Every structure is written in C-alpha cells, then in structure tokens.
Amino acid sequence: MRKKVIAGNWKMNKVLTEAEQFADNVTDKLPNDDNVEAIVCAPFPFLPSLVEKTKGSRLQVGAQNMHFEDSGAFTGEVSPVMLKDLGVTYVVIGHSERREHFAETDQTVNKKVHAAFNHGLTPIVCVGESLEQREANQTMNHTEQQIKKGLEGLRHDQVADTIIAYEPIWAIGTGKTASSADANEVCAHIRNVVKEMTSGDIAEQVVIQYGGSVKPANIDELLTQSDIDGALVGGASLEAESFQQLVEAGTT
Ligand SMILES: O=C(CO)COP(=O)(O)O
C-alpha cells in the first residue's frame, strides 16, 4: 500500500513568529502513523527554525523552490546544497505559480529534479492544466508532456521516490475543486505515463497528490480515490488545526 503524503504549501505567507507557533501547535499532535507523511513547505527564512522545532517529530520540512546549481553568481537564489545543509528534506518544484510568474519551464523543472536527487532531497513535482487547456480537452496530453519532460533522465528508483502533485491551475485558490472522479482520472493517467517511462512496479510506488482548494471538508473523498495518494494544500494548510485535520484524514 502506498503511504499518504499530506504537504502544506504556505506560499508567501506568515512571519517567523507565526511559523514557529504553527510548529509548536502541530508537532506533538500529529498522528503516530507510518502510513501518513506530514510535510510543511515554508518560505526560506523560516526553514532553519522549523527544522530545529520539528526535530524528532513527525513533521517534515520542505522548501517551495530552489536553483539547480550548487552555488555561484545567481543573486537572490537558494541552492540544493543550502537546503540539504539546513536539514530540509523536501522541495516543491515547478509549482504553477513559479511557471507563470517566474518563467519556470519543464526544462528548468527537470534540472531541479535532478539537482534535488543529487543532494538527497525529495522533489514534489507539480503539474496541471489551465482552464483553457481543460476546455480544449488537452488535460491528459499536457500533464503527460509535463511528466515526461520534467522527469526525463531520472533512474527508475528516483522516479519511484518522486512525489508528483497534480494541481489543475483553475482549482488553485479558487475554491473550485476538481471532482474527485475527475482528479482521479488525471492521476491515473499520470501513473500510466510513469509506467510507460519505467515499469508497472515503479508506477505502483509513485505517490501522486492532488492539489487545488483541498480542505478538511473535501479531503476524505479525494483520498478514497484509487490513484490519489495525498494532497498538496495551500490555504487550508496555514492554520495548525486545519493542517492537523488534513493529516488525520490521511490515516483513515
Ligand atoms: O497551489 C496549491 C498548493 O500548492 C493549492 O492552493 P490552495 O489549496 O490554496 O488552492
């Protein structure tokens, strides 16, 4: 059985004291269940403190982006070496907001995914279609291309360890969730693409999350679907109580 992975993506929210308070409120309340992984992907300035505060707890810490180079003249960027050195374990790569506002492409996603594995970080690779693409029936083809290009050149064991987050852009922060059946259909397609790229065994191991207006009220139904193994959650991950409820849902 694949474990459930519930990851909060705080985006550009909170100040340090709020981030620390969240950790204080959540760390000792998470379910003691190996079948669910709880991650919080926070802005860079909070990472050292969150890593410190979550030591020995079930809450893992992730970044929301990184550069693909180890070091160099890239003003304003953060490298995988820096993240690893801090004790960060996950990194979100290719979020649609980065693709839209920061010129992230499938090629940079691919370089970052390789860099993550080269430094022992687990990538959470985001894919998903826009409303226009969905209406033009391009959802399957678009997500397939994003997966093929984003994961190109990885070893099969690395593909197995990649977390894929299917986030339809039109469902992000809009309150519109894809129906669980529609979300599952795309996640199943993504698993099939992974199978074509690797093998049936590897495809069965890959964790595929759904993201887009997930909240405590709708997560149960999403998680009952055959190919949805967790959630990448924005707004509803910001409050400790709501995040905790989302993680609890992963235990059922
Ligand atoms: O983009 C998301 C997570 O990465 C989803 O955000 P919301 O849960 O706020 O819709």
Ligand as a Chemical Component Dictionary entry (heavy atoms), coordinates in Angstrom:
data_LIG
# 
_chem_comp.id                   LIG 
_chem_comp.type                 NON-POLYMER 
_chem_comp.pdbx_formal_charge   0 
_chem_comp.three_letter_code    LIG 
# 
loop_
_chem_comp_atom.comp_id 
_chem_comp_atom.atom_id 
_chem_comp_atom.alt_atom_id 
_chem_comp_atom.type_symbol 
_chem_comp_atom.charge 
_chem_comp_atom.model_Cartn_x 
_chem_comp_atom.model_Cartn_y 
_chem_comp_atom.model_Cartn_z 
_chem_comp_atom.pdbx_ordinal 
LIG O1 O1 O 0 -1.330 25.626 -5.038 1  
LIG C1 C1 C 0 -1.745 24.895 -4.142 2  
LIG C2 C2 C 0 -0.823 24.077 -3.342 3  
LIG O2 O2 O 0 0.434  24.040 -3.918 4  
LIG C3 C3 C 0 -3.191 24.836 -3.815 5  
LIG O3 O3 O 0 -3.544 26.008 -3.167 6  
LIG P1 P1 P 0 -4.996 26.098 -2.469 7  
LIG O4 O4 O 0 -5.100 24.855 -1.585 8  
LIG O5 O5 O 0 -4.966 27.365 -1.686 9  
LIG O6 O6 O 0 -5.992 26.060 -3.576 10 
# 
loop_
_chem_comp_bond.comp_id 
_chem_comp_bond.atom_id_1 
_chem_comp_bond.atom_id_2 
_chem_comp_bond.value_order 
_chem_comp_bond.pdbx_ordinal 
LIG O1 C1 DOUB 1 
LIG C1 C2 SING 2 
LIG C1 C3 SING 3 
LIG C2 O2 SING 4 
LIG C3 O3 SING 5 
LIG O3 P1 SING 6 
LIG P1 O4 DOUB 7 
LIG P1 O5 SING 8 
LIG P1 O6 SING 9 
# 
